[in-house]
Every structure is written in structure tokens, then in C-alpha cells.
């Protein structure tokens, strides 16, 4: 028996859940789990279901389209292990955590490759038998460097691109072809602590919590739709290096959570916000 993910978002109206269930039933499918939410501010309906059975997906899609509002977005796909491509620079904590989860079978994805603008993490990556591509940015204009990176990405055609502490700012021309596919992690001090060594800046200000934010990348720097966040308390006894260590631990956890949500098709993006089931 095959399993599928169905995601619908559209203008809200009475009877949507009833009609969705009716169409699914008439196709001989079973709803194993479903979640729904109505955004009252925008009068928007969100629905996600795991359905099982054997079905003509295009016929089911057409029948769903015929009974939903004209502005409906429908995602209907077989559940499968997705392909991801990792990008990194020099920091190893997020990359290493993902590689370990992949090696242990905890990550429900295929890691196709790691791309980095430095060669520092090649040895780590190759311990897990993952291809590693060093695309140096030295002596290259940003556009030329990004063209080289995009050429590699397009060879693999991943479902998601994960920025595991990739420290170069991506141009709008780079981001545009992959909107909704690039996931980034950063410390939650932005924009208050911008630039080099944000943990030392936070230490100097005497912060009481530190954290991390995972988000989709769009053309506004670090302002894409937020997927997951977390914080940890710190106090005056922490040095800036202690804060850095605590912050990196949070970054690993938050990126891992965000990646799991994306891989399981649990995220809707609407008006630069997310609805997550």
C-alpha cells in the first residue's frame, strides 16, 4: 500500500474538510492522519493529511481542484526519502551533527554532497563517504563564484539546500531559482549583533538568553519565513566562549528540527510566515 502527503491551502469556506474527505474516500483512499488550521486574520485554510491506498494521483488532483476555491494550492506527492545538499564554510558543528544523524539513520534524507567555499571540512565529510566540493571564492567576483556553485547544485537537483553555517551572503540572483528550498541557521542575535563574533558582542552586553533561528532564505537577509527557534538561559558566570558553545548546541538542535519538518512536508509558507503541523 502506498502512502501520500496531501497539503492544501486556500480561502476558507464552510464544508472544506467534509468535501476533502469525501473526494479522498471516493478514490478508495484512507486518511491516516490529518491536521487543519484557519488563519482568521486572512481567512485562510490550511490542511495536511497522510493518505494511503492505490490511486491515480492526477485524477485525484483534478477532483480536489474542482471542489476547492480557485485560489487553492495543492501539494500531492508520494512519501519518499528526499535529497538534500549541504553547504558549509569552516564551522563544523552543524555539518557534523547532520552527518552523524545521517550515518545513524536518524535523518530521513539522502545527502548528495557538501559544497564549501573552504577546504577545511573535507576530511570530516569524507569520513561519511559523502562527496565534497570545494568552490573557492578567492579572486572571483561574487557572481562568478555563485555561478560555479549553482552549476554544481543543478547537477544534483536536490529537494532542499541546507546552509550548515555557510557564511557567505547569497545574492537575489542566486536565491531566486531555489525559493522555498534553502534552509539557513543563524544565531538569534541578528540584527542586534551583526558581524564578527556575535557571542563576544552578546557577552559584552550581558545578555541573559541566547538562541538560534532556522528559516527559509529569501531575498531579505535573515528575514525569511521562520521554521524553528529555541533559546537557552545564560548568566554572568558564562564567558563568551561558554556562550558560543551553548549557542552552537542550540543551533544544531534548531537546524535539525527545521530539517525534519521540511523533510516530512509539515510546513506551509504564507505571507512570509509559516504554519507548521
C-alpha positions, 0 to 999 in steps of 0.5 A: 500500500502506498502512502501520500502527503496531501497539503492544501491551502486556500480561502476558507469556506464552510464544508472544506474538510467534509468535501476533502474527505469525501473526494479522498474516500471516493478514490478508495483512499484512507486518511491516516492522519490529518491536521487543519488550521484557519488563519482568521486574520486572512481567512485562510485554510490550511490542511495536511493529511497522510493518505494511503491506498492505490490511486491515480494521483492526477485524477485525484488532483483534478477532483480536489481542484474542482471542489476547492476555491480557485485560489487553492494550492495543492501539494500531492506527492508520494512519501519518499526519502528526499535529497538534500545538499549541504553547504558549509564554510569552516564551522563544523558543528552543524555539518557534523551533527547532520552527518552523524544523524545521517550515518545513524539513520536518524535523518530521513534524507539522502545527502548528495554532497557538501559544497564549501567555499573552504577546504577545511571540512573535507576530511570530516565529510569524507569520513561519511563517504559523502562527496565534497566540493570545494568552490573557492571564492578567492579572486572571483567576483561574487557572481562568478563564484555563485555561478560555479556553485549553482552549476554544481547544485543543478547537477544534483537537483536536490529537494532542499539546500541546507546552509550548515553555517555557510557564511557567505551572503547569497545574492537575489540572483542566486536565491531566486531559482531555489525559493522555498528550498534553502534552509539557513541557521543563524544565531538569534542575535541578528540584527542586534549583533551583526558581524564578527563574533556575535557571542563576544558582542552578546557577552559584552552586553550581558545578555541573559538568553541566547538562541538560534533561528532556522528559516527559509532564505529569501531575498531579505537577509535573515528575514525569511519565513521562520521554521524553528527557534529555541533559546537557552538561559545564560548568566554572568558566570558564562564567558563568551566562549561558554556562550558560543558553545551553548549557542552552537548546541542550540543551533544544531538542535534548531537546524535539525528540527527545521530539517525534519519538518521540511523533510516530512512536508509539515510546513506551509509558507504564507505571507512570509510566515509559516504554519507548521503541523 
